[in-house]
Amino acid sequence: MKHPWLWLLLPLWLWGAQNVQPIECNKIFEERKQELELKLEEIDEARQAYEALKNATEAMMKKKEAVLAKREADLNATLAKIEQRKRQIEALLEENRKTLEAIKKAKADKVAQTYAKMKASAAAEIMGRMPPQKAAAILQSLKPKTVGQILAKMDPSQASKITLLLEGDESPKE
């Protein structure tokens, strides 16, 4: 051993290195601890902001759902009113259709009664000048005996067209 004094200095140096090391580690840990606390505060603030946003969003969604439910209820009420009006209109249309049929029947009966009271030759002359479809419609409401008398007094070609219409076999050919 060339330098015995080194052996004396070595323990001092090791003791000094050990004392310095813990101080630096504690300092580093304290700095890191402060950084971590700042990060925790940032995370806590972000969590609070998230909770506030979540609550605001939920409140807004509940409000929109309430508005939507009210609109849906209004729409359903309007739809019910429309359906009721539709049924009323359909009932009125059916009533008007029946009234119109009754009027047409009364009118046809009156025309039929008029032709029934006429002489066969006069009725035949008038019906001979009208379209065969109209003449057939009038003759359908008369008694068969009266129809026979009128057809007998008509022009044979016109009478045959009307007869075909009365039978319902075919439409007259011009």
Secondary structure, DSSP 8 states (H G I E B T S, - for coil): ---HHHHHHHHHHHHHHHHHHHHHHHHHHHHHHHHHHHHHHHHHHHHHHHHHHHHHHHHHHHHHHHHHHHHHHHHHHHHHHHHHHHHHHHHHHHHHHHHHHHHHHHHHHHHHHHHHHS-HHHHHHHHHHS-HHHHHHHHHTS-HHHHHHHHHHS-HHHHHHHHHHHHTS-----
